[in-house]
């Protein structure tokens, strides 16, 4: 009995030592090299050390909370991030669901393959925004009207399928701030804005005194998921779910709202 106890103690000590000194799993996270507030701030390949953006701050907290993962960050054009994810040159990105992406990325799904929204990093609602006159005209619009409204849309945003059939003349801008500037000056009648975070009403529109407000309910609600490359997930299945579980318990809305308030 004494020998068995010593053997057990020796094995347990070895297991503890191996765990204590094992290296955390490296995870390379790729995100867009453009300023996309409040998720990502700054431009180019540099990773800001101060106020990097809400999504990056959340992942940094995830990194600190889980000792068995070490997250590093790289910035590239969005399509290159997705391409590198497909070919395992990076391990993860934050992405909404698009049909076909499941072929190159692993989303948090149940046994039936249904997306689990409670594991998402973010839940955003997007609204049309405009002045009181636009609100009233929007309520009485008719689908057959051709190009009845001019809307400023930042490059990369686009309009979802529900709005593509609406009578818009689209004015594309390089940035969200430029779209807001055109709306403030009255060059366009409408734009789009993040208007809801986890069910809480918010706004990033910076100009005051011109009565620009969102039209509720949001025309689109989207979820941003931390998704992994297929190879990373296959090799780190337990760790992947551990990260998703942590995100499901983390209150992300206050982080996004904090950044939105500093941008106004």
Number of C-alpha atoms within 10 A of each C-alpha: 6 7 8 9 10 11 12 12 12 12 12 12 12 12 11 12 11 11 12 9 8 10 12 13 12 13 17 17 22 24 24 22 20 17 16 14 19 23 20 22 22 17 15 13 15 13 19 13 7 8 14 20 22 24 21 21 19 19 19 16 11 19 17 13 12 14 11 15 18 16 17 16 18 15 18 18 14 15 11 14 22 24 13 19 25 20 13 17 14 22 25 29 24 22 21 16 16 7 6 8 15 13 10 19 23 20 25 20 12 9 6 6 9 10 15 14 16 16 23 24 23 26 19 22 22 21 22 22 25 25 18 14 11 17 18 10 12 16 9 8 13 12 11 10 11 11 13 17 18 17 25 25 23 20 13 10 11 13 15 10 10 9 13 10 11 19 19 18 14 18 16 17 16 11 18 22 14 15 24 27 17 18 23 22 10 13 14 20 22 28 23 24 23 23 25 21 21 16 12 12 15 18 20 20 22 13 13 9 6 13 12 22 19 25 20 14 13 17 16 16 17 16 19 18 26 24 26 29 24 22 17 20 19 12 10 14 13 10 16 19 14 14 18 22 15 14 21 17 10 14 13 20 18 13 16 23 20 12 20 21 13 9 13 11
